[in-house]
Amino acid sequence: MFPLLILLFIVVPLAELYVIIQVGQAIGALPTIGLLLLDSLLGSWLLRSQGRTVWRRFREALALGRPPARETIDGALVIFGGALMLAPGFITDAFGVVLLLPPTRAVVRRLLARNALRRLLGPLGTAGAFAGGAASRARTRQDYDVDATAREIDPPILPR
């Protein structure tokens, strides 16, 4: 976790400054500032339009009685992408665009889902969990699992 924080709070801002300085030397200071402003405006427009689309799909999924898992992940990716686009810098803008555009957002969503599934299943991997049958269930059973049938009982009547 610590290396990730170092990357986020030290390396990324330094890389952003380096790229901004290089672009500024290549095209000039005012065009660079204008480009950064244009990136932020484009990011806010994309955030608004994609946010509305994701929100509409979220409400449709709820209306159909389907869990809005995909829509929830898309919503989080759109918010994160919008935040990256609003932050000044060209590197974060590139990652923000990837999260805001639907085709690339779908790729990121699949990668996140695959990574989450791998973490959730642990050493079994994806093949062991979906092999099906009693053999697969027996491999996933732990010592503390209990097979039982529950039945509802009436609460006892307590004297007053």
FIMAR-803465 format. One line per field, with one value per residue (C-alpha): residue in three letters; residue number from 1; x, y, z. Coordinates in nm, 3 decimals. Example, Ala and Ser with C-alpha at 12.3 -4.5 7.8 and 13.67 -1.06 7.14 Angstrom:
aa	ALA	SER .
i	1	2 .
X	1.230	1.367 .
Y	-0.450	-0.106 .
Z	0.780	0.714 .
END
This chain:
aa	MET	PHE	PRO	LEU	LEU	ILE	LEU	LEU	PHE	ILE	VAL	VAL	PRO	LEU	ALA	GLU	LEU	TYR	VAL	ILE	ILE	GLN	VAL	GLY	GLN	ALA	ILE	GLY	ALA	LEU	PRO	THR	ILE	GLY	LEU	LEU	LEU	LEU	ASP	SER	LEU	LEU	GLY	SER	TRP	LEU	LEU	ARG	SER	GLN	GLY	ARG	THR	VAL	TRP	ARG	ARG	PHE	ARG	GLU	ALA	LEU	ALA	LEU	GLY	ARG	PRO	PRO	ALA	ARG	GLU	THR	ILE	ASP	GLY	ALA	LEU	VAL	ILE	PHE	GLY	GLY	ALA	LEU	MET	LEU	ALA	PRO	GLY	PHE	ILE	THR	ASP	ALA	PHE	GLY	VAL	VAL	LEU	LEU	LEU	PRO	PRO	THR	ARG	ALA	VAL	VAL	ARG	ARG	LEU	LEU	ALA	ARG	ASN	ALA	LEU	ARG	ARG	LEU	LEU	GLY	PRO	LEU	GLY	THR	ALA	GLY	ALA	PHE	ALA	GLY	GLY	ALA	ALA	SER	ARG	ALA	ARG	THR	ARG	GLN	ASP	TYR	ASP	VAL	ASP	ALA	THR	ALA	ARG	GLU	ILE	ASP	PRO	PRO	ILE	LEU	PRO	ARG .
i	1	2	3	4	5	6	7	8	9	10	11	12	13	14	15	16	17	18	19	20	21	22	23	24	25	26	27	28	29	30	31	32	33	34	35	36	37	38	39	40	41	42	43	44	45	46	47	48	49	50	51	52	53	54	55	56	57	58	59	60	61	62	63	64	65	66	67	68	69	70	71	72	73	74	75	76	77	78	79	80	81	82	83	84	85	86	87	88	89	90	91	92	93	94	95	96	97	98	99	100	101	102	103	104	105	106	107	108	109	110	111	112	113	114	115	116	117	118	119	120	121	122	123	124	125	126	127	128	129	130	131	132	133	134	135	136	137	138	139	140	141	142	143	144	145	146	147	148	149	150	151	152	153	154	155	156	157	158	159	160 .
X	0.000	0.285	0.443	0.105	0.078	0.429	0.334	0.011	0.136	0.495	0.564	0.242	0.257	0.626	0.554	0.264	0.489	0.754	0.504	0.346	0.691	0.785	0.459	0.504	0.854	0.727	0.417	0.450	0.308	-0.026	-0.121	-0.032	-0.257	-0.530	-0.492	-0.517	-0.828	-0.979	-0.904	-1.087	-1.388	-1.398	-1.374	-1.665	-1.877	-1.790	-1.857	-2.201	-2.305	-2.169	-2.296	-2.649	-2.622	-2.498	-2.767	-3.039	-2.911	-2.895	-3.261	-3.362	-3.190	-3.372	-3.704	-3.649	-3.571	-3.213	-2.922	-2.738	-2.387	-2.247	-2.410	-2.270	-1.916	-1.965	-2.084	-1.776	-1.549	-1.721	-1.682	-1.317	-1.252	-1.419	-1.205	-0.894	-1.001	-1.067	-0.723	-0.464	-0.222	-0.197	-0.124	-0.428	-0.635	-0.537	-0.645	-0.962	-1.059	-1.006	-1.251	-1.507	-1.541	-1.779	-1.567	-1.253	-1.454	-1.598	-1.244	-1.145	-1.466	-1.387	-1.030	-1.153	-1.413	-1.156	-0.914	-1.186	-1.294	-0.935	-0.894	-1.226	-1.159	-0.803	-0.587	-0.869	-0.864	-1.157	-1.156	-1.202	-1.497	-1.697	-1.614	-1.946	-2.054	-1.989	-1.613	-1.585	-1.808	-1.602	-1.281	-1.423	-1.568	-1.390	-1.375	-1.611	-1.886	-2.210	-2.470	-2.807	-3.168	-3.328	-3.688	-3.888	-4.026	-4.274	-4.127	-4.197	-4.477	-4.329	-4.538	-4.607 .
Y	0.000	0.238	0.214	0.297	0.609	0.716	0.669	0.864	1.160	1.199	1.033	1.128	1.502	1.516	1.339	1.579	1.880	1.738	1.681	2.026	2.189	1.990	2.082	2.444	2.454	2.299	2.514	2.802	2.883	3.037	2.760	2.502	2.675	2.696	2.327	2.240	2.457	2.293	1.948	2.042	2.172	1.858	1.650	1.829	1.787	1.415	1.370	1.526	1.337	0.997	1.047	1.100	0.791	0.574	0.712	0.635	0.277	0.242	0.344	0.112	-0.183	-0.109	-0.076	-0.418	-0.567	-0.647	-0.571	-0.270	-0.410	-0.306	0.035	0.092	0.013	0.236	0.518	0.492	0.482	0.787	0.985	0.885	0.965	1.303	1.384	1.290	1.511	1.809	1.783	1.979	1.763	1.565	1.222	1.227	1.357	1.054	0.816	1.021	0.992	0.616	0.595	0.832	0.683	0.384	0.141	0.184	0.200	-0.143	-0.282	-0.132	-0.269	-0.620	-0.597	-0.481	-0.758	-1.021	-0.893	-0.883	-1.238	-1.360	-1.198	-1.333	-1.690	-1.696	-1.996	-2.181	-1.944	-1.893	-2.245	-2.423	-2.214	-2.261	-2.624	-2.721	-3.044	-3.196	-3.218	-2.842	-2.784	-3.029	-2.844	-2.512	-2.646	-2.534	-2.695	-2.438	-2.476	-2.626	-2.804	-2.766	-2.689	-2.395	-2.384	-2.103	-2.141	-1.932	-1.712	-1.838	-1.672	-1.513	-1.462	-1.103 .
Z	0.000	0.084	-0.265	-0.417	-0.201	-0.301	-0.664	-0.624	-0.424	-0.540	-0.874	-1.057	-0.974	-1.068	-1.397	-1.463	-1.400	-1.632	-1.914	-1.867	-1.881	-2.193	-2.367	-2.258	-2.408	-2.731	-2.792	-2.544	-2.204	-2.306	-2.551	-2.283	-2.029	-2.292	-2.369	-1.999	-1.970	-2.278	-2.130	-1.811	-2.003	-2.216	-1.898	-1.733	-2.046	-2.069	-1.699	-1.732	-2.045	-1.940	-1.586	-1.719	-1.939	-1.653	-1.419	-1.676	-1.715	-1.335	-1.301	-1.587	-1.419	-1.094	-1.278	-1.436	-1.096	-1.198	-0.965	-1.113	-1.063	-1.400	-1.377	-1.029	-1.144	-1.449	-1.224	-1.005	-1.311	-1.461	-1.138	-1.107	-1.474	-1.437	-1.135	-1.331	-1.621	-1.395	-1.232	-1.427	-1.622	-1.941	-1.790	-1.563	-1.855	-2.061	-1.785	-1.733	-2.100	-2.083	-1.792	-1.946	-2.294	-2.301	-2.509	-2.301	-1.978	-2.064	-2.096	-1.759	-1.601	-1.728	-1.598	-1.257	-1.242	-1.338	-1.074	-0.807	-0.894	-0.873	-0.530	-0.412	-0.520	-0.394	-0.484	-0.661	-0.954	-1.185	-1.333	-1.000	-0.895	-1.212	-1.282	-1.125	-0.966	-0.626	-0.677	-0.712	-0.407	-0.205	-0.295	-0.177	0.150	0.464	0.808	0.950	0.687	0.812	0.600	0.769	0.708	0.883	0.988	1.135	1.487	1.675	1.946	2.299	2.488	2.796	3.112	3.209 .
END
